[in-house]
């Protein structure tokens, strides 16, 4: 058996954990620079607010109806996600973290010792008690059916007729569940496949499960489509994958809060991304051998024409050192910089990742390999930022003018404090 735990309206729920006055009110979370709606509470969905709509188009009416808009607070969301996933890893034999707010659980053999509906209800309650995040749990013989069960559990929970838990452990329950789900809501069915299925008269998951394997191979992506059918019929074709393989690449990028024209400002943005990338590498025990820097002007303007360019640099030795990454990132920016343009975004990508400390063959003319003293410096940097908050200690290039906001920083006028990751912004309780 497999379980799928999905956090309900995750970003909005994170905001409500520390702002109880938002309970019962329509809440939306906005994208970078407070642009588009990227998350909605159930109350906001009930108002007909669409995902991805530019907020300025709906702001007046939304606020008039009592809605609250929050700037994206990824530090908070990431930390709350880690708390939820950590607990799930304590209570399930194996956990596959599928996204920031979803995880598959391997429950094989547990049905011999537990009532899975009761166990799932206990997990749901414990997550809410420990983190404040509401979740729904679907349990079924396959991952596709667990995803489907979770969807129905969420619908039933909203209708106040269920507990937020649905277990599909017999054939009759499976058939009933399949009949309730539209074919476009089946995990793995994209909008193009859904259109093709509707043309063929297939509108529910139950009808999809009844088509032949040959038809599925021909019309739904070959063996992938056939596996989806088998999973809908209750035969597992894939298991829970515990992430133990090294990442192959890493990207750090962000749109600016305002248009930038000075190279010093864009350099500061790139240095900020390099510092974040170095921090991620060290946390994962990895080092990078290739670095790509890119910059962009607005794609929506035509005077001057949109400009986007990148350059890739091969480092002499794989590194996780922030100072080295920052130095090479600046070299890359100097290659592609064009004065007189109005830049809106910059970023960097790291490739050729390998385990840090592995035997590395350097070029004859390479820079001196990372020394124990430099390794200790990076460890101290991470320790200070871990204790006092991200960005407490930074390289000089990534620091703006004293007393002024960083010109490359995002617009986040309605951002909540970092309640769980910065000492100065911890939640305060007054008696």
C-alpha positions as CSV (number, residue, x, y, z in Angstrom):
1,X,0.0,0.0,0.0
2,X,1.0,3.6,-0.7
3,X,0.0,6.8,1.0
4,X,0.1,10.3,-0.3
5,X,0.1,13.2,2.1
6,X,-0.7,16.6,0.6
7,X,-0.7,19.9,2.4
8,X,-3.9,21.9,1.8
9,X,-3.3,25.3,0.1
10,X,0.2,25.1,1.5
11,X,1.5,28.7,1.0
12,X,-1.7,30.2,2.4
13,X,-1.7,27.7,5.3
14,X,1.9,28.7,6.2
15,X,0.8,32.3,6.4
16,X,-2.2,31.4,8.6
17,X,-0.1,29.4,11.1
18,X,1.4,32.6,12.5
19,X,-1.4,35.0,11.5
20,X,-4.6,33.5,13.0
21,X,-6.5,36.6,12.0
22,X,-6.4,35.3,8.4
23,X,-8.6,32.2,9.3
24,X,-11.8,32.3,7.3
25,X,-10.7,35.1,5.1
26,X,-9.7,34.9,1.4
27,X,-5.9,34.7,1.2
28,X,-3.6,34.7,-1.8
29,X,0.1,34.5,-2.1
30,X,1.8,36.4,-4.9
31,X,4.8,35.5,-7.1
32,X,8.1,37.3,-7.2
33,X,7.8,41.1,-7.2
34,X,4.2,40.8,-6.2
35,X,3.2,39.9,-9.7
36,X,0.7,37.1,-10.1
37,X,-1.4,34.9,-7.8
38,X,0.5,31.6,-7.2
39,X,-1.5,30.3,-4.2
40,X,-5.0,30.6,-3.0
41,X,-6.9,29.7,0.2
42,X,-10.2,27.8,-0.2
43,X,-12.1,31.1,0.4
44,X,-10.2,32.8,-2.4
45,X,-10.9,29.9,-4.8
46,X,-14.6,30.2,-3.9
47,X,-14.5,33.8,-5.1
48,X,-13.5,32.5,-8.6
49,X,-9.9,33.8,-8.4
50,X,-7.8,32.1,-11.0
51,X,-4.3,30.8,-10.5
52,X,-1.7,32.9,-12.4
53,X,-3.8,36.0,-12.8
54,X,-1.9,39.3,-12.5
55,X,-2.8,40.7,-9.1
56,X,-3.3,44.3,-10.2
57,X,-6.2,43.1,-12.4
58,X,-8.1,41.7,-9.4
59,X,-6.7,43.7,-6.5
60,X,-9.5,46.2,-6.0
61,X,-12.4,43.7,-6.1
62,X,-10.5,41.1,-4.0
63,X,-9.7,43.6,-1.2
64,X,-13.2,45.0,-1.3
65,X,-14.4,41.5,-0.5
66,X,-12.1,41.1,2.5
67,X,-9.2,39.4,0.8
68,X,-5.6,39.6,2.0
69,X,-2.6,39.3,-0.3
70,X,0.7,38.1,1.0
71,X,4.1,38.5,-0.7
72,X,5.9,35.2,-1.3
73,X,8.0,34.1,1.8
74,X,10.0,31.2,0.5
75,X,12.1,31.0,3.6
76,X,9.1,30.4,5.7
77,X,7.5,27.9,3.3
78,X,10.7,25.9,2.9
79,X,11.2,25.6,6.6
80,X,7.6,24.6,7.2
81,X,7.9,22.0,4.5
82,X,11.0,20.6,6.1
83,X,9.1,20.2,9.4
84,X,6.2,18.4,7.8
85,X,8.5,16.0,5.8
86,X,10.7,15.3,8.8
87,X,7.7,14.1,10.8
88,X,6.5,11.9,7.9
89,X,10.0,10.3,7.8
90,X,9.7,9.4,11.4
91,X,6.4,7.5,11.1
92,X,6.6,5.8,7.6
93,X,9.1,3.2,6.5
94,X,10.1,5.2,3.4
95,X,9.2,8.6,2.1
96,X,9.5,10.1,-1.3
97,X,9.3,13.9,-1.2
98,X,7.4,14.6,-4.4
99,X,7.2,18.4,-4.0
100,X,7.3,21.1,-1.4
101,X,3.9,20.1,-0.1
102,X,3.5,16.4,-1.1
103,X,5.0,13.2,-0.2
104,X,4.5,9.5,-1.0
105,X,4.7,7.0,1.8
106,X,5.6,3.4,1.5
107,X,3.1,1.5,3.7
108,X,3.7,-2.0,2.5
109,X,3.1,-4.6,5.3
110,X,1.7,-2.0,7.7
111,X,-1.9,-3.2,7.0
112,X,-1.0,-6.3,9.0
113,X,-0.4,-4.3,12.1
114,X,-2.5,-1.2,11.8
115,X,-5.9,0.0,10.7
116,X,-4.6,2.2,7.9
117,X,-7.6,4.6,8.1
118,X,-7.0,5.1,11.8
119,X,-3.2,5.4,11.3
120,X,-3.6,7.9,8.5
121,X,-6.0,10.0,10.6
122,X,-3.5,10.0,13.5
123,X,-0.8,11.2,11.1
124,X,-3.0,13.9,9.8
125,X,-3.8,15.1,13.3
126,X,-0.2,15.0,14.4
127,X,1.0,17.0,11.4
128,X,-1.6,19.7,12.3
129,X,-0.7,19.7,15.9
130,X,3.1,19.8,15.4
131,X,3.2,22.3,12.5
132,X,-0.3,23.9,12.2
133,X,-0.5,22.8,8.5
134,X,-3.7,21.0,7.5
135,X,-3.2,17.9,5.3
136,X,-5.2,15.2,3.6
137,X,-4.1,11.6,3.2
138,X,-4.9,9.1,0.5
139,X,-4.0,5.4,0.8
140,X,-4.3,2.9,-2.0
141,X,-2.5,-0.1,-3.6
142,X,-0.7,2.1,-6.2
143,X,0.8,5.6,-6.3
144,X,-1.7,6.7,-9.0
145,X,-4.6,5.5,-6.9
146,X,-3.1,7.1,-3.8
147,X,-3.0,10.4,-5.6
148,X,-6.6,9.9,-6.7
149,X,-7.7,9.0,-3.1
150,X,-6.0,12.1,-1.8
151,X,-7.9,14.3,-4.2
152,X,-11.2,12.8,-3.1
153,X,-10.3,13.0,0.6
154,X,-9.7,16.7,0.1
155,X,-13.1,17.2,-1.7
156,X,-14.9,15.2,1.0
157,X,-13.1,17.2,3.8
158,X,-14.2,20.5,2.2
159,X,-17.8,19.2,2.1
160,X,-17.6,18.3,5.8
161,X,-18.6,14.7,5.1
162,X,-15.2,13.1,5.6
163,X,-12.1,13.2,7.8
164,X,-9.6,14.2,5.2
165,X,-8.5,10.6,4.8
166,X,-9.6,8.0,2.2
167,X,-8.3,4.4,2.0
168,X,-9.0,2.4,-1.1
169,X,-8.3,-1.1,0.1
170,X,-10.9,-3.1,-1.8
171,X,-12.2,-3.5,-5.3
172,X,-15.6,-1.9,-4.7
173,X,-14.0,1.3,-3.2
174,X,-11.6,1.5,-6.1
175,X,-14.4,1.4,-8.7
176,X,-16.5,3.9,-6.9
177,X,-13.5,6.3,-6.6
178,X,-12.6,6.0,-10.3
179,X,-16.2,6.8,-11.2
180,X,-16.0,10.1,-9.2
181,X,-12.9,11.5,-10.8
182,X,-12.8,13.2,-14.2
183,X,-10.2,11.9,-16.6
184,X,-8.3,15.2,-16.7
185,X,-7.7,14.9,-12.9
186,X,-5.9,11.6,-13.2
187,X,-2.2,11.9,-12.3
188,X,-0.2,11.7,-15.5
189,X,-3.0,12.9,-17.9
190,X,-2.0,16.3,-19.4
191,X,-4.4,18.7,-21.1
192,X,-3.5,17.3,-24.6
193,X,-4.1,13.8,-23.5
194,X,-7.4,14.8,-21.9
195,X,-8.6,16.4,-25.1
196,X,-7.8,13.2,-27.0
197,X,-9.6,11.1,-24.4
198,X,-12.7,13.4,-24.5
199,X,-12.7,13.0,-28.3
200,X,-12.7,9.3,-27.8
201,X,-15.7,9.5,-25.3
202,X,-13.6,8.8,-22.3
203,X,-14.5,11.3,-19.5
204,X,-13.9,9.5,-16.2
205,X,-11.0,7.6,-14.6
206,X,-13.3,4.5,-14.6
207,X,-13.7,4.7,-18.3
208,X,-10.0,5.2,-18.8
209,X,-9.1,2.2,-16.7
210,X,-11.4,0.1,-18.9
211,X,-9.6,0.8,-22.3
212,X,-7.2,-1.7,-23.8
213,X,-3.5,-1.7,-23.3
214,X,-2.9,-1.5,-27.0
215,X,-5.0,1.6,-27.3
216,X,-3.2,3.2,-24.4
217,X,0.2,2.5,-25.8
218,X,-0.9,4.1,-29.1
219,X,-2.6,7.2,-27.7
220,X,-1.1,7.8,-24.3
221,X,2.6,7.8,-24.7
222,X,3.5,4.1,-25.2
223,X,4.5,2.1,-22.1
224,X,3.9,5.2,-19.9
225,X,0.2,5.1,-20.8
226,X,0.0,1.3,-20.3
227,X,1.6,1.7,-16.8
228,X,-0.9,4.4,-15.9
229,X,-3.8,2.0,-16.7
230,X,-2.3,-0.8,-14.7
231,X,-1.9,1.5,-11.7
232,X,-5.6,2.6,-12.0
233,X,-6.5,-1.1,-12.0
234,X,-4.6,-1.6,-8.7
235,X,-1.4,-3.1,-10.0
236,X,1.7,-1.1,-8.9
237,X,4.3,-0.3,-11.6
238,X,6.6,1.9,-9.5
239,X,7.6,2.2,-5.9
240,X,8.6,5.0,-3.5
241,X,11.9,6.4,-4.5
242,X,14.0,7.7,-1.6
243,X,16.2,10.5,-2.9
244,X,19.7,9.4,-2.4
245,X,21.3,10.3,-5.7
246,X,23.3,13.4,-6.2
247,X,21.8,16.3,-8.0
248,X,23.1,16.8,-11.5
249,X,22.6,20.6,-11.7
250,X,21.5,23.6,-9.6
251,X,20.0,27.0,-10.6
252,X,19.7,30.2,-8.6
253,X,17.9,33.1,-10.2
254,X,15.5,35.8,-9.4
255,X,13.8,38.8,-11.2
256,X,14.8,42.2,-9.9
257,X,12.5,44.4,-8.0
258,X,13.3,47.2,-10.4
259,X,15.0,47.7,-13.7
260,X,18.8,47.8,-13.3
261,X,21.3,49.6,-15.7
262,X,24.5,49.6,-13.7
263,X,26.9,46.7,-13.8
264,X,27.7,47.1,-10.1
265,X,24.1,46.4,-9.2
266,X,23.7,43.4,-11.5
267,X,27.1,42.1,-10.1
268,X,25.6,42.3,-6.6
269,X,22.6,40.2,-7.7
270,X,24.9,37.6,-9.3
271,X,27.1,37.5,-6.2
272,X,24.0,36.9,-4.1
273,X,23.1,34.0,-6.3
274,X,26.7,32.6,-6.1
275,X,26.6,32.8,-2.3
276,X,23.3,31.0,-2.2
277,X,24.6,28.3,-4.6
278,X,27.7,27.8,-2.5
279,X,25.6,27.4,0.6
280,X,23.4,24.8,-1.1
281,X,26.4,22.9,-2.4
282,X,28.0,22.6,1.0
283,X,24.7,21.6,2.7
284,X,24.5,18.7,0.2
285,X,28.2,17.8,0.2
286,X,28.6,18.6,-3.4
287,X,31.0,20.6,-5.6
288,X,30.5,22.2,-9.1
289,X,32.8,22.0,-12.1
290,X,30.8,24.2,-14.5
291,X,29.1,27.6,-14.0
292,X,26.7,29.4,-16.3
293,X,25.8,33.1,-15.9
294,X,22.8,34.7,-17.6
295,X,21.1,38.1,-17.8
296,X,17.9,39.2,-19.3
297,X,16.0,42.4,-20.3
298,X,12.2,42.5,-20.4
299,X,10.7,40.1,-22.9
300,X,7.6,42.3,-23.2
301,X,9.3,45.5,-24.5
302,X,10.6,46.0,-28.0
303,X,12.5,49.3,-27.7
304,X,15.3,48.2,-27.4
305,X,14.7,44.6,-28.5
306,X,14.7,42.0,-25.7
307,X,18.1,40.7,-24.9
308,X,19.0,37.5,-23.2
309,X,22.4,35.9,-23.2
310,X,24.5,33.5,-21.1
311,X,28.0,32.1,-20.9
312,X,29.4,28.9,-19.5
313,X,32.7,28.6,-17.7
314,X,34.6,25.4,-16.8
315,X,36.2,25.7,-13.4
316,X,39.8,24.4,-13.0
317,X,38.7,22.3,-10.0
318,X,35.2,21.4,-8.8
319,X,34.4,23.7,-5.9
320,X,31.8,24.7,-3.3
321,X,33.7,27.8,-2.2
322,X,31.5,30.9,-2.2
323,X,34.5,33.3,-2.9
324,X,35.6,31.2,-5.8
325,X,32.1,30.9,-7.2
326,X,31.6,34.7,-6.9
327,X,34.9,35.5,-8.6
328,X,34.1,33.2,-11.6
329,X,30.5,34.4,-11.8
330,X,31.8,38.0,-12.1
331,X,34.0,36.9,-14.9
332,X,31.1,35.4,-16.7
333,X,29.0,38.6,-16.2
334,X,31.8,40.7,-17.7
335,X,31.7,38.5,-20.8
336,X,28.0,39.1,-21.6
337,X,27.4,42.6,-20.2
338,X,26.1,45.1,-22.6
339,X,26.0,48.7,-21.3
340,X,22.9,50.8,-21.9
341,X,20.4,48.0,-21.6
342,X,17.7,47.7,-18.9
343,X,18.1,44.4,-17.1
344,X,15.2,42.7,-15.2
345,X,16.7,39.3,-14.3
346,X,20.0,37.6,-13.7
347,X,21.0,34.1,-12.5
348,X,23.5,31.3,-12.5
349,X,23.4,27.6,-13.0
350,X,25.9,25.0,-11.7
351,X,26.5,21.8,-13.6
352,X,29.0,18.9,-13.4
353,X,28.2,18.4,-9.7
354,X,30.2,15.8,-7.9
355,X,30.9,14.8,-4.3
356,X,33.0,17.4,-2.5
357,X,36.3,16.1,-1.4
358,X,36.4,13.3,-4.0
359,X,39.7,12.7,-5.8
360,X,40.0,15.6,-8.3
361,X,42.5,16.1,-11.0
362,X,43.4,19.8,-11.5
363,X,44.9,21.5,-14.4
364,X,48.7,22.2,-14.3
365,X,47.8,25.9,-14.3
366,X,44.8,25.7,-12.0
367,X,44.3,27.8,-8.9
368,X,45.5,26.4,-5.6
369,X,43.0,23.8,-4.4
370,X,40.8,24.7,-1.5
371,X,42.8,24.7,1.7
372,X,41.8,23.6,5.2
373,X,41.7,27.2,6.2
374,X,39.3,28.1,3.4
375,X,37.1,25.1,4.3
376,X,37.0,26.3,7.9
377,X,36.1,29.8,6.7
378,X,33.2,28.4,4.7
379,X,32.0,26.4,7.7
380,X,32.1,29.4,9.9
381,X,30.2,31.4,7.3
382,X,27.4,28.8,7.2
383,X,27.4,28.5,11.0
384,X,26.9,32.2,11.4
385,X,24.2,32.5,8.8
386,X,22.5,29.4,10.3
387,X,22.5,31.0,13.8
388,X,21.7,34.6,12.9
389,X,19.6,34.2,9.8
390,X,20.3,33.9,6.0
391,X,22.5,36.7,4.7
392,X,23.7,37.8,8.1
393,X,27.3,37.4,6.8
394,X,27.9,38.0,3.0
395,X,30.7,38.7,0.6
396,X,31.2,42.4,0.0
397,X,30.0,42.3,-3.6
398,X,26.6,41.1,-2.5
399,X,26.1,44.0,-0.1
400,X,24.2,47.1,-1.2
401,X,24.7,50.7,-0.1
402,X,24.5,51.0,3.7
403,X,21.1,52.2,4.8
404,X,19.4,51.5,1.5
405,X,17.6,48.4,0.2
406,X,19.5,46.3,-2.3
407,X,18.5,47.5,-5.7
408,X,18.3,44.0,-7.0
409,X,16.0,42.8,-4.2
410,X,12.5,41.7,-5.0
411,X,9.4,43.8,-4.3
412,X,7.7,42.1,-1.4
413,X,5.7,44.8,0.2
414,X,3.4,42.4,2.0
415,X,5.9,39.8,3.1
416,X,5.4,38.1,6.5
417,X,8.4,37.9,8.9
418,X,10.7,34.9,8.8
419,X,8.9,33.5,11.9
420,X,11.0,30.3,12.1
421,X,14.4,31.1,10.6
422,X,15.6,34.5,11.9
423,X,16.1,35.4,15.6
424,X,14.9,39.0,15.1
425,X,11.7,37.9,13.4
426,X,10.6,35.1,15.8
427,X,6.9,35.0,16.6
428,X,6.3,37.0,19.8
429,X,3.6,35.9,22.3
430,X,2.4,38.6,24.7
431,X,0.5,37.7,27.8
